[in-house]
Amino acid sequence: MNILVFTGGGLSPALNPTIYGVAQAAKKHGFNIWGGLYGWKSVLPGGKIINLSKLNLLPLKSRGGTILRSSRTNPLADPNNVNKIKKFIKKNKIDGIVAIGGDDTLGAAQKLAELGLPIVGVPKTIDNDLFGTYFTLGYPSAAHYLIDFVKQIKEDAAYALSRIFVIEALGMKAGWLACASIYGGADVIITPEKPVDLDLVIKLTKERYKRNGNFAVVVVAQEADFKGKLTTTTDHQIGEQYGRKRNHFICLALRDEIKKQLGVDVKALYPGNYLESDKPTAIDNKFAIALGEKAVNLIIQKQFGLMPNIVYKNNKLITGVIDLKEATAGGKFRTLPEEFFNQKQLLPSKQFLNYLKPILGDRPPEDNYAKLVKKITTHA
């Protein structure tokens, strides 16, 4: 057998371990494993594939990024591409393709599988916005890095300098990542699912800034909607073929507004791609390899148009399989359920914390340093 694997779309800390899982499973069965460079671009004219069969891929096992690189190439942007991909498969004697990606990459995979192409998908996106899986590969790691970022900024920079920090989180249309910052002690969290009242943000930020002892952190999702009261920067990425436009730097506009209304020093931070990089956490690593292996097993069984997923059953996370149709849901995003977020308090609910527990464990208790801060601010 000849199996091709590639990664498409945005970065995720779990991409390389998934490639490793696919490659190891293929090698175990004595198959040839090929790597497609730059996502869907690899199967189109001018694309490149490399033979991974004899390479030592062990460094991928616990490394962030993707050795196969990525792109925003849409294989369905040109109707003629379907026949071109079929010719590619025939020419290279490809028995199965493993497409590792998010909404757009897997949406294309699902449509091509329906046309009879031998494709399976693996879910990755730090946005956590695919249906049919408890979490998407990369989300636990990105949440971990955001949590650590928020915690350090709040306890060190914000506290020491009596500042408010506005930190912008990735996530496009879904607030899963932004909400995870509650584990880092975020005081106000603004998600993109519903328009938010700017006056409410100012009010809650002021209250929590004073309650903390004159320091606070606000986490705002990049696509947050302030009912037109704050402007942001829209970025159209070069090479974008899915028609996605992303908003960036809403943190700057929010910083200016808070500073003006509260009269305190406010700084804006944009961790951006940092949250998509670095090595995966243990849970991401484990399931990335497991789903990669499962994708190869689906190809062996000629079960195409499917996606290995993660299921929470009997208080345990396990792997399963669903149809790609269920995962992509016709191009819709899996956003935060209403019951997961308190729109009046701008904080996640107990239901969200219950959801996050199998992924990240219990919400960390106050450490001794945080307790010292409380004592100091009480007497300041």
PyMOL commands that set and color helices and strands:
alter all, ss='L'
color gray80, all
select helices_A, chain A and resi 15-28+39-43+58-60+81-91+103-114+139-161+176-184+198-212+250-262+272-276+282-300+324-331+338-340+350-360+368-379
alter helices_A, ss='H'
color red, helices_A
select strands_A, chain A and resi 2-7+32-36+49-51+96-101+119-123+164-169+188-190+216-221+233-235+246-248+266-269+306-313+316-323+341-342+347-348
alter strands_A, ss='S'
color yellow, strands_A
deselect
rebuild
show_as cartoon
